[in-house]
Amino acid sequence: SQSARRATQLSARLFSSPREDTVVRQRDDPQACIRAGLRRRRRTLGLTQESAARLLGMKRLSYHRIETGARRIRFADLAALCELYQCDPVELLQDSRLAAAYAHAAGTIASR
């Protein structure tokens, strides 16, 4: 269906690696709202980047790069972060189209 195709395209844009020759600008960055949601949720829970990274089993610099956009958020990262922060992806995505893309991608991966 058309909505499934749109969700697939949006999830591909969200969770795929950017082309190396492309510099992502803040306004063109589809993951900016996710990063803002991560920071907001982490701060609400009273966690530092160091403590969040430790709980996720990664280095603080890796976590910092996720929050600042130097490292793209992979689908598995988002799932682990939602589990750690005990929240639904919709809380981080704050956009119904992005949440639908996430749900579609999760269903596609689960069915493999």
N, C-alpha and C positions, 0 to 999 in steps of 0.2 A: 504494500500500500504506500501511498504517498507520504504518510506520516512516518512510517517505518524507514523509508529512504531518507527523509529529512533527519530523523534521529541518528541514523547511521552516519550521515555526512557530518553532523554536528559532533558526534562522539569521536569520529576520526580526527576532526579539527582540534578537539579538546585534548585527546590523549595520544596523539601521534607526535613524533619528533619534528621540530621545525626544520625547514631546509637550512643547511649550513650557511648558504649565501644570503640568507634573509635575516635582517635584524628586526626583532619583534618590538614594536612600539607599544607603550602602555595602553593607548586607546584601541590598538589592534589586537591586544593580547586576550584571547578568550579565557585564559586561566586567572586573570587579575581578580575576578570576583571570588574565585575559589581561595586564592591566597589571602585575600582580605578576611574571608570567613574563617580560615585557619588561624590567623593571628587573633581575631576576635575571640574565637572559642578557646584557644590556648590561654589567653590572658584572663578570660572569665573563669577558667578553672585554676588560675593562679600558678600556671606552669611557666617556667623559663624555656627558652629554646633548648638549653642544655638538658633539662629534665625531660622534655618531650622527646628529644633525640635518644636519650638513654632508654626510655620506655619503648621506643620503636626499634631499638637495636641498631641505631646508626650514629654516625659522628655528628656533633653539633654543626659543623660546617655544612654537611650534607643537608641537614634540616634547614639551616639558614638559607641555603641556596634555593630550597623549595619555596620558602616564604618570600624570598626576594625576586624570584623569577629567573634566577641564573640556571636553575635546573627545572625542567618541565615536570609537572606532576603526572606520574603514570597512574594508570587505573588501579594497580595494586597498592600504590602509595595512598591513594584516596580511600580505598577500602580499609587499610590499616589505620589511617588517621581517624576515620569515622568510628572504628572500633575503639581506639584509644580514647577519643573524646566523647564516646558514648552518645553519638548523635547520628541523625539520619543525613544522608548526603544532601538532601534538599536544604537543610539548615546551612550548609556550606555553599551550596550552589546559588541559592537565593534567586533562582530564575526557573520557571516551570519548564522552559524548553531544555535547559541544561539538565534538569533533574530527569526529564523524559529520556534524554540521550544517555544519561548514566544508567537508568533502569534498563534501557534497551541493550546497552553494551554489557551490563551485568547478566542479562538473560542470554545473550549471545555467547558469552564466555562460559556460563554455567551449562549450556546445552552441548558444548564440545566434548 
